[in-house]
Amino acid sequence: MNLADGLHRAGRNHPDRPAVALGADAVQTYVELAERAARLAAGLAAELNLNPGDRIAIASKNRPEYVETAYGIWWGGFAAVPANAKLHGAELGYILENSEARVCFVGPELRDAVAEHRPEGLEQLVVIGGPEYEALFTGAPAAPAATDADDLAWLFYTSGTTGRPKGAMLTHRNLMAMADAYQTDIDPAAPGDAIVHAAPMSHGSGLYMVPHVNAATCHVVPKSGSFEPEEIFKLADAWPGTSLFAAPTMVNRMTASPADLPRAGFRGIIYGGGPMYVEDARAALDRFGGCLVQIYGQGESPMTITICSREVIADSAHPRWLERLASVGTANPAVEVRVADSDGRPLPAGESGEIVVRGDAVMKGYWRDPEATAETLKDGWLHTGDMGALDSDGYLTLMDRAKDLVITGGSNIYPREVEEVLLRHPGVREVSVIGRPDKEWGEVVVAYVVGAVTAADLDGFCLDEMSRFKRPKDYVFVDELPKNNYGKVLKTALREIDVANAG
């Protein structure tokens, strides 16, 4: 089993169909994309002396070459390490070092940031589209490597509660299970359809390359390089049968946009990565009709924990419609979902507990972190750290995030990461970071600070030390933080104080 087999088949069976586009203009057919991936695989082995299983990072904003780069990596039996283009150079450097990546394909916009924090073990830094990149395509094409289903395909770095991200090992089996579930239960694609990569291809949108390549659909990258609703609507006109994956904040922006909707609408708008308020879902349904699908997943079970189908979202006549709209749907066919108590025992309908998952889509484990793997994968179940409740019909409602994850605009932020940076400022004695509910972003990061420093000083410090999207949007200065008898900060009490202050 090799994910690249899907591209091999598409190139053979649908050679002249458009495979990749920049805006309204096709730039590759499927036979061209397959040949490019095959030549890249050969070049990586022959020119860079890479071996099957070696890690190859991709640090880039969305661009047409992302597809051939990822598939060239898989074609050669190597493992892709996608890195969020919004990360700070130091964060990118950590991922490159921890993954022991031998090569990094980097977008021109990130070359300097990666070069500044380049670890010693990184042998090659190749600018996508540059002369060294193109030189890798000059040899004869290779046949797809014979990989095992449990070989590493996609090493996805999640934010970690220890302040360092962990690499979730996603295998060819994991991503094929995700792709099969997409085709059966989420948003079936057919040759001639399209996906617009409006969200980062290093994350969910990139994972959705797999089902769309398997179905020989076109991968469309917006020319603007950013998310602009009017541009997305025009692309849906240019490429009928368009779907996209979007964070709830992106869906809300499309809902509020005054631009004309595409004439044929969307095949699907798949949303996830953060909470969607019921009123926002209703507004989106009013604007876009029955094309909305909600998914809930984690990097450890990518895009594959639950599905709230378009039929359920659109069924306003159902007596429990609003409850179901507030849920995240029922189990994805790639996994089994339970709500369990602290001992891992399943709880009855209506009782809240930890959400646990097992199935072919669940990760192999964390990269070279057996302790974290053992803590998260117990008795064959992935312990998500998220709290929820299942109703009698199997609909899952999220109750809380036990790991204190803050999700802002679809991006995951762990407070510990931000706290560790803030505590390096000499004017900060203590700090605790929480998420504050926000209409536009879902949540925003808020820092409660004890110390002698100004918000402007801390904001400038954060801009120098971390990604812009992770820095707090508000700093609240207090004389002390709420703590228990053992000195542990009580974040629940802090959230209550924050709500009271906001009121």
C-alpha positions in Angstrom: 0.0 0.0 0.0 1.4 3.3 -1.1 -0.6 6.6 -1.2 1.2 7.3 -4.5 -0.6 4.4 -6.1 -3.7 6.6 -6.3 -1.8 9.2 -8.4 -0.3 6.4 -10.5 -3.8 5.2 -11.3 -5.2 8.6 -12.0 -2.3 9.4 -14.4 -3.0 6.2 -16.3 -6.8 6.4 -16.3 -7.4 10.1 -16.5 -4.3 11.4 -18.2 -5.7 14.6 -19.7 -7.8 15.8 -16.8 -6.6 18.9 -15.0 -4.8 17.9 -11.8 -3.4 21.2 -10.4 -4.4 24.8 -11.1 -3.3 28.3 -10.0 -6.5 30.3 -9.8 -8.6 29.7 -12.9 -5.6 28.3 -14.9 -4.7 24.7 -15.1 -1.0 24.1 -14.7 -0.8 20.3 -14.8 -2.7 17.3 -16.1 -2.8 14.1 -14.2 -0.3 12.4 -16.5 2.0 15.4 -16.0 1.6 15.3 -12.2 2.3 11.6 -12.1 5.4 11.9 -14.2 6.7 14.8 -12.1 6.1 12.9 -8.9 7.9 9.8 -10.4 10.9 11.9 -11.5 11.1 13.7 -8.1 11.1 10.4 -6.3 14.0 9.2 -8.5 15.9 12.5 -8.0 15.6 12.3 -4.3 17.1 8.8 -4.3 19.8 9.3 -7.0 20.8 12.9 -6.5 20.4 13.3 -2.7 21.1 9.7 -1.7 17.9 9.3 0.3 16.6 6.0 1.5 13.0 4.8 1.9 11.7 6.0 5.3 13.8 9.1 5.4 11.9 12.2 6.5 11.5 15.1 4.0 10.0 18.4 5.3 7.8 20.8 3.4 7.8 24.3 4.9 5.8 26.5 2.5 2.6 28.4 2.0 0.1 26.9 -0.4 1.4 26.7 -3.9 0.8 24.4 -6.9 4.1 22.5 -6.4 2.8 21.3 -2.9 1.0 18.5 -4.6 3.9 17.1 -6.7 6.3 17.6 -3.8 4.1 15.6 -1.3 3.4 12.9 -3.9 7.0 12.7 -5.0 8.0 12.0 -1.4 5.4 9.2 -1.1 6.2 7.9 -4.5 9.8 7.3 -3.4 8.7 5.6 -0.1 9.9 8.6 2.0 7.9 10.3 4.8 6.6 13.8 4.5 7.0 16.3 7.4 4.6 19.2 6.7 5.4 22.4 8.7 2.9 25.2 9.3 4.1 28.2 7.3 2.9 30.5 10.1 5.4 29.1 12.6 8.4 31.1 13.9 11.7 30.1 12.5 12.8 28.7 15.8 9.7 26.5 15.8 10.4 25.3 12.3 14.0 24.5 13.3 12.7 22.4 16.2 10.5 20.3 13.9 13.4 19.8 11.4 15.7 18.7 14.2 13.3 16.5 16.0 12.1 14.7 12.9 15.7 14.3 11.7 14.7 15.5 8.3 17.4 15.1 5.8 15.9 17.5 3.3 13.5 20.5 3.6 11.6 21.8 0.6 11.0 25.4 1.5 8.9 28.1 -0.1 10.9 31.2 -1.1 9.0 33.2 1.5 10.4 31.1 4.3 13.9 30.4 3.1 15.6 32.9 5.3 13.7 32.0 8.4 14.5 28.3 8.0 18.1 28.9 7.1 18.6 31.0 10.3 17.4 28.1 12.5 18.7 25.2 10.3 19.7 22.2 12.4 23.1 20.5 11.7 21.4 17.3 10.6 19.5 19.0 7.7 21.6 18.1 4.6 19.7 20.0 1.9 17.5 23.1 1.9 15.8 23.2 -1.4 13.8 26.2 -2.5 10.6 25.1 -4.2 10.6 26.2 -7.8 14.3 27.1 -7.8 17.2 25.6 -9.9 18.1 22.9 -7.3 14.4 21.9 -7.1 14.0 21.6 -10.9 17.3 19.7 -11.2 15.7 16.8 -9.2 13.2 16.2 -12.0 15.7 15.6 -14.8 16.3 11.9 -14.4 14.2 9.0 -15.6 10.9 8.4 -13.6 10.8 5.8 -10.9 8.1 3.2 -10.2 6.1 3.8 -7.0 8.0 2.3 -4.1 6.6 -0.8 -2.5 5.7 0.4 1.0 4.1 -1.4 3.9 0.7 -0.2 5.0 2.1 0.7 8.4 5.1 2.7 7.1 5.3 6.3 8.0 3.7 8.6 5.4 3.0 12.0 7.1 4.7 13.1 10.3 2.3 15.7 11.7 3.5 17.9 14.5 0.9 18.8 17.0 1.2 21.5 19.7 2.2 19.9 23.0 1.3 20.6 26.6 5.0 20.5 27.5 5.6 23.5 25.3 7.2 21.3 22.5 5.1 19.8 19.7 4.9 16.1 19.3 5.1 14.3 15.9 2.0 12.1 15.3 3.1 9.3 13.0 0.4 8.8 10.3 0.9 5.8 8.1 -0.2 5.0 4.6 -3.0 2.9 6.2 -4.1 5.8 8.4 -4.5 8.2 5.4 -6.1 5.7 3.1 -8.7 5.0 5.8 -9.3 8.8 6.0 -9.6 9.0 2.2 -12.0 6.1 2.0 -14.2 7.6 4.6 -14.2 10.9 2.8 -15.5 9.3 -0.3 -18.2 7.3 1.4 -19.6 9.6 4.1 -18.2 13.1 3.8 -18.1 14.5 0.4 -17.8 12.1 -2.5 -15.6 13.5 -5.4 -15.6 12.4 -9.0 -13.3 13.0 -12.0 -13.7 16.6 -13.1 -14.6 18.0 -9.6 -12.2 20.3 -7.8 -10.9 21.2 -4.3 -9.9 24.7 -3.5 -7.0 24.8 -1.1 -8.1 27.8 0.9 -6.8 26.5 4.2 -3.1 25.5 4.8 -2.0 22.4 2.9 0.3 21.6 5.8 -2.9 20.6 7.7 -6.4 19.4 6.9 -6.6 20.8 3.3 -3.4 19.0 2.5 -4.6 15.7 3.9 -7.6 16.0 1.6 -5.2 15.8 -1.3 -5.4 12.1 -0.9 -9.1 11.4 -1.6 -9.1 14.1 -4.4 -6.1 12.6 -6.2 -7.7 9.1 -5.8 -10.8 10.5 -7.5 -8.8 12.5 -10.2 -10.2 15.9 -9.2 -8.4 19.2 -9.7 -6.4 20.9 -6.9 -6.9 24.6 -7.1 -4.6 27.0 -5.3 -5.9 30.6 -5.0 -3.7 33.1 -6.8 -3.8 35.6 -4.0 -2.1 33.2 -1.6 -4.6 34.2 1.1 -8.2 33.5 2.0 -10.5 35.9 0.2 -14.2 34.9 0.0 -14.8 36.8 -3.2 -11.9 34.9 -4.9 -13.1 31.6 -3.5 -16.6 32.2 -5.0 -15.1 33.1 -8.4 -13.0 29.9 -8.3 -16.1 27.8 -7.7 -17.5 29.3 -10.8 -14.3 28.6 -12.8 -14.2 25.0 -11.4 -17.7 23.5 -11.1 -18.0 20.8 -8.5 -15.8 22.6 -6.0 -15.3 21.7 -2.4 -13.1 23.2 0.3 -12.1 22.5 3.8 -12.4 25.6 6.1 -12.2 26.6 9.7 -15.4 27.9 11.2 -14.0 31.5 11.1 -13.4 31.1 7.3 -17.0 29.9 6.9 -18.3 32.9 8.8 -16.3 35.2 6.6 -17.8 33.6 3.5 -21.3 33.9 5.0 -20.8 37.6 5.7 -19.2 38.4 2.4 -21.3 40.7 0.1 -19.7 39.1 -3.0 -21.9 37.2 -5.4 -22.1 33.5 -4.7 -21.0 31.0 -7.4 -23.8 30.3 -9.8 -23.7 26.5 -9.2 -22.9 26.8 -5.5 -20.4 24.4 -3.8 -20.2 20.7 -3.9 -19.2 20.8 -0.3 -18.0 23.2 2.4 -16.3 20.9 5.0 -15.7 22.7 8.3 -13.8 21.7 11.4 -10.8 22.6 13.5 -12.8 24.6 16.1 -16.2 25.2 17.5 -19.0 26.4 15.2 -21.8 28.3 17.0 -25.3 27.1 16.2 -26.4 30.5 15.0 -23.3 30.7 12.7 -24.1 27.3 11.2 -27.7 28.4 10.6 -26.6 31.5 8.9 -24.2 29.5 6.7 -26.9 27.1 5.8 -29.2 29.9 4.8 -26.5 31.4 2.5 -25.0 28.2 1.0 -27.7 25.6 1.2 -27.2 22.0 1.9 -23.5 21.6 1.1 -22.2 22.0 4.7 -20.5 19.1 6.4 -18.9 19.2 9.9 -16.0 17.0 10.9 -14.2 16.6 14.2 -10.7 15.1 14.4 -7.2 15.5 15.8 -3.8 15.2 14.3 -3.7 11.8 16.0 -6.8 10.7 14.1 -6.8 13.1 11.2 -10.2 14.4 10.1 -11.7 11.1 11.3 -13.4 11.1 14.6 -17.0 12.2 13.8 -19.1 13.6 10.9 -22.2 15.7 11.0 -23.4 15.1 7.5 -25.0 17.6 5.1 -28.3 15.8 5.4 -28.3 16.2 9.2 -27.2 19.8 9.1 -29.9 20.7 6.5 -32.8 18.7 8.2 -34.4 21.7 10.0 -37.6 19.8 10.3 -36.1 17.2 12.6 -37.4 17.7 16.2 -33.8 17.6 17.6 -32.3 19.6 14.8 -30.7 22.3 17.0 -29.2 19.7 19.3 -27.7 17.9 16.4 -26.4 21.1 14.9 -24.7 21.8 18.2 -23.1 18.4 18.2 -20.1 17.2 16.0 -22.2 14.4 14.6 -21.7 10.6 14.7 -18.6 8.4 14.4 -16.6 8.5 11.2 -16.7 5.0 9.5 -12.9 4.8 9.8 -13.1 4.6 13.7 -15.0 3.6 16.7 -15.8 6.3 19.2 -16.6 6.0 23.0 -17.0 8.3 25.9 -15.1 6.8 28.8 -14.5 7.3 32.5 -11.1 7.8 34.1 -10.5 4.1 34.0 -11.3 3.8 30.3 -14.7 2.2 30.9 -17.5 3.2 28.5 -20.1 5.6 29.9 -23.8 5.4 29.2 -25.6 7.9 26.9 -25.8 11.4 28.3 -22.9 11.1 30.7 -19.8 13.2 30.0 -16.3 11.8 30.0 -13.2 11.6 27.9 -13.6 10.9 24.1 -11.6 7.8 23.1 -11.1 6.5 19.6 -9.8 3.4 17.8 -9.6 2.2 14.2 -7.5 2.3 11.1 -7.2 6.1 11.0 -5.6 6.4 14.5 -1.9 7.2 14.5 0.8 4.7 15.0 2.2 6.7 17.9 4.3 9.8 18.6 7.7 10.0 16.9 10.4 8.8 19.2 8.3 9.5 22.3 7.3 6.2 23.9 6.2 7.8 27.1 3.7 10.1 25.3 2.6 7.3 23.1 1.9 5.0 26.1 0.0 7.8 27.8 -2.2 8.5 24.8 -2.7 5.0 23.3 -4.0 2.7 26.0 -5.5 -0.7 25.3 -5.8 0.1 21.6 -7.7 3.3 22.2 -6.6 6.9 21.5 -7.3 9.1 24.5 -8.1 12.4 22.9 -8.0 14.5 26.1 -11.3 16.1 24.9 -14.4 15.8 27.0 -17.8 15.0 25.6 -21.1 13.1 25.8 -22.8 10.8 23.4 -26.6 10.8 23.1 -28.8 7.7 22.5 -28.5 8.1 18.7 -24.7 8.3 18.8 -24.3 12.1 18.4 -21.3 13.4 20.1 -21.3 16.8 21.8 -18.0 18.3 22.9 -18.1 19.5 26.5 -14.6 20.8 27.2 -11.0 20.4 26.2 -9.2 18.7 29.0 -5.8 19.7 27.7 -6.6 23.4 27.8 -6.2 23.7 24.0 -7.1 27.1 22.6 -8.5 27.0 19.1 -8.4 30.4 17.4 -9.3 30.8 13.7 -8.8 27.0 13.2 -5.2 27.1 14.6 -4.4 25.1 17.7 -2.5 26.8 20.5 -1.5 25.3 23.8 -1.3 27.8 26.7 1.9 26.3 28.0 3.7 27.3 24.8 2.7 30.9 25.2 3.4 30.9 29.0 6.9 29.6 28.5 7.7 32.5 26.2 6.2 35.2 28.4 8.0 33.8 31.5 11.3 34.6 29.7 10.5 38.3 29.9 12.3 39.8 32.9 9.3 41.8 33.9 7.0 38.8 34.2 6.8 36.9 37.6 3.9 34.7 36.9 1.5 34.2 34.0 -1.4 32.0 33.1 -2.9 31.8 29.6 -6.5 30.9 28.7 -8.8 31.0 25.8 -11.6 33.6 25.8 -14.7 33.0 23.6 -14.8 35.3 20.6 -17.5 35.7 18.0 -15.1 36.1 15.1 -12.2 33.8 15.9 -13.9 31.1 18.1 -11.4 31.9 20.9 -8.7 34.4 21.4 -5.6 34.0 23.6 -5.6 36.0 26.8 -2.7 36.2 29.3 -3.1 37.0 33.0 0.2 38.5 34.1 1.8 39.2 37.5 4.7 41.5 37.1 6.0 45.0 36.3 5.7 45.3 32.5 3.4 46.8 29.9 1.1 45.2 27.4 3.1 46.9 24.6 6.4 45.5 25.9 5.0 42.0 26.1 3.4 42.2 22.6 6.7 43.3 21.1 8.5 40.5 23.0 6.1 37.9 21.7 6.4 39.1 18.1 10.2 38.4 18.4 9.8 35.0 20.1 6.8 33.2 18.6 4.4 33.1 15.7 2.2 36.1 15.3 -1.0 34.1 15.5 0.0 32.6 18.9 0.6 35.8 20.8 -2.1 37.0 23.3 -4.8 39.4 22.0 -5.2 40.7 25.5 -3.0 41.1 28.6 -4.7 41.3 32.0 -2.5 42.5 34.9 -3.3 41.1 38.3 -1.7 41.1 41.8 -2.0 37.3 42.0 -3.3 34.3 40.2 -6.0 32.0 41.7 -4.3 28.9 43.1 -5.2 25.8 45.1 -3.5 24.7 48.3 -0.7 23.2 46.4 0.1 26.3 44.5 -1.4 25.2 41.2 -3.1 27.9 39.1 -6.8 27.3 38.9 -7.6 27.9 35.3 -11.3 27.2 35.7 -11.4 30.0 38.3 -9.4 32.2 36.0 -11.9 31.6 33.2 -14.8 32.5 35.5 -13.0 35.7 36.5 -12.4 36.5 32.8 -16.1 36.0 32.0 -17.1 38.2 35.0 -14.7 40.9 33.9 -16.1 40.8 30.3 -19.6 41.1 31.6 
